[in-house]
Structures are given as structure tokens and as C-alpha cells.
């Protein structure tokens, strides 16, 4: 074995170079590194099943699972930026919202954003709606920019969703994100 700093010849069990004093211990073999990496990847998969690891040649993500579940239930959803599933609920009926409540209980609802389909809303109505929504139980935050209101809330019941969408109507662009 040779010192990596000065090149002096060293015995196999040397920890430091006798010539220059540099650390001379050998680097771990590549097999050990590969084994440790495989163990770490397996642990990640077990501890964090929502991580985007490749499983059986197909990319799995929580948003893909949510999208498949929502589409199987008959909802029109799409995956948008940052992997969130955006569900355009339009003018939902109470029955649709009850079905949605059941579907959201079966998936990781933190990947879902509900949208009422309005592109741009009235600023005055948005201000009133955001003020009312900020007082709701389960609402963590309300953010308003112009006629667009974004609400962060715990998974609400179908009745709460119905009230929120009725409040917004067709005058406010409403996005609901779950926490």
C-alpha cells in the first residue's frame, strides 16, 4: 500500500503515513458502497412509500395513484405542476361532493387541489368570500390575489365543500388545497 499524499510505501495495517503523517487508511471497497446504497434505497421505500422510486419499471408517484382513483370514480382530473392533481369540480352537486368525500378518504388527499372552473373572478366578491372562509373550522389559511381565492384546509366534509363552492359561485376563482 502507498500513501496517497507522498507516495511512500506503507504496511497494510498503517493508519497514518510514517513519512508525511497523512491519513493512510484504505477507502472502502465499491461493493460495500453498492450494498449500503441498496439497503438505503430499500429503507426509503419502506419508510416513505410516497417517494418517486421506480417500481417494476414504472414511475410511481402519489399523484398518479390519486389521479387513477379519481378517474375510476368518474371525476375529470389532471396532473398539474409540482405533481398535484387538479380536479375541476365546476358546479358540484351534493351527491358529487359526497362521492368525492369518500374517494378522498381512500387516497392521500394532500395531493389534490379542487378548482371551481372559474378563470378570473370579481375582486370584491373574492374579498368577501376570503373573509368568510377565514372563519371556517378546519381552514388553515386563505390567500387572495385579485379575484382568485386559495384555501388551505383539512379534509372537509361534503357539506362544507358544498357551502364553500356555493359561496364562491361563478364570481370567484376558488382553489381548495388540503393539508
Secondary structure, DSSP 8 states (H G I E B T S, - for coil): -B-TTT--B--TT-SB-TTT--B------HHHHHHHHHHHHHHHHHH-TTS--EETTEE--HHHHHHHHHHHTT--EEE-GGG-EEEE--S--HHHHHHHHHHHHHS-GGGEEEE-S-SS--HHHHHHHHHHHTTSTTEEEEEEETTEEEEEES---HHHHHHHHHHHTTTSEEEEEE-
